[in-house]
Structures are given as C-alpha cells and as structure tokens.
Amino acid sequence: MKRITLIILFLLPVFISALSLNNQAQGLREKYPDVYEAIKAEAVEQWGENHQMIVYEINEQSKAILIVSDLLTDADYTGIVYNAIIDWCDGGRMEFEKYKDNLYEAPVNWKMVVYVSQNQINSMNEY
C-alpha cells in the first residue's frame, strides 16, 4: 500500500501539469496573444474535443517556438531554421511567404522545426 501511495504522489504532478498551461504558454498568451492564438488554433484543429491533448500540444509548441526564437538569433543557424520552418509550415513555401512579417503566427509544427534544426546544426558542427 505504501508503494502505491508513493507512486501516486510521484505521478500526480505529471497529471496536474498536463491539465494546465506551462510558463512558456502562459507567457506567450500574455505577451504575444496572436502567436498563442495561432498555436491554440492548430492544437484545437489537431485534437478536436480532447482538451488534455490540446493543453499538452499548446505547452509543447510554446516551448518549441521559444527555442526557435533563440536559434534564429545565431546567424550561423538562420538558414537551417528557415528551411525547417518552410518544410514544416502547413502549405510549404507559399504559406510561409504569407507570414513573413508575422512568422510566429504561421501554421507551423514548431516541435518538428526544433527537431530538424537541432539535428542539422549537430551535423553541421561535426565537420
């Protein structure tokens, strides 16, 4: 019984965190509401009525968009990151062009942009 109680106490924060927005998502919602709304709209489109997954997706995309923002500050990585954004933008380059002035509002899978960009950067730094 003691073991079950410990497991429940250990897992409780994980379940609770999946039900609320993380700090990154809250920050985007407050400081950049248009970016947050774009992420939220994509999450709702993807997950429909599954509210727990919508929150999870918003949290993950919010974390990823902040990583992308950091990567874009390094001139050595800009081309890699933009190529990944184009590749993972719904509608590809045509859709990307529409959002040039509001890049972070584009319908992009930011998690995949981070994944691809980090893999490309790691490979670039190998030689």
Secondary structure as the mmCIF struct_conf table of DSSP 4:
data_model
#
loop_
_struct_conf.conf_type_id
_struct_conf.id
_struct_conf.beg_label_comp_id
_struct_conf.beg_label_asym_id
_struct_conf.beg_label_seq_id
_struct_conf.end_label_comp_id
_struct_conf.end_label_asym_id
_struct_conf.end_label_seq_id
HELX_RH_AL_P HELX_RH_AL_P1 LYS A 2 SER A 17
TURN_TY1_P TURN_TY1_P1 ALA A 18 LEU A 19
BEND BEND1 SER A 20 SER A 20
HELX_RH_AL_P HELX_RH_AL_P2 ASN A 23 LYS A 31
HELX_RH_AL_P HELX_RH_AL_P3 PRO A 33 TRP A 47
TURN_TY1_P TURN_TY1_P2 GLY A 48 GLU A 49
HELX_RH_AL_P HELX_RH_AL_P4 HIS A 51 LEU A 71
TURN_TY1_P TURN_TY1_P3 LEU A 72 THR A 73
BEND BEND2 ASP A 74 ASP A 74
TURN_TY1_P TURN_TY1_P4 ALA A 75 TYR A 77
HELX_RH_AL_P HELX_RH_AL_P5 THR A 78 TRP A 88
STRN STRN1 CYS A 89 CYS A 89
TURN_TY1_P TURN_TY1_P5 ASP A 90 GLY A 91
HELX_RH_AL_P HELX_RH_AL_P6 GLY A 92 LYS A 98
TURN_TY1_P TURN_TY1_P6 TYR A 99 TYR A 99
HELX_RH_3T_P HELX_RH_3T_P1 LYS A 100 GLU A 105
BEND BEND3 ALA A 106 ALA A 106
STRN STRN2 VAL A 108 VAL A 108
HELX_RH_AL_P HELX_RH_AL_P7 TRP A 110 MET A 124
TURN_TY1_P TURN_TY1_P7 ASN A 125 GLU A 126
#
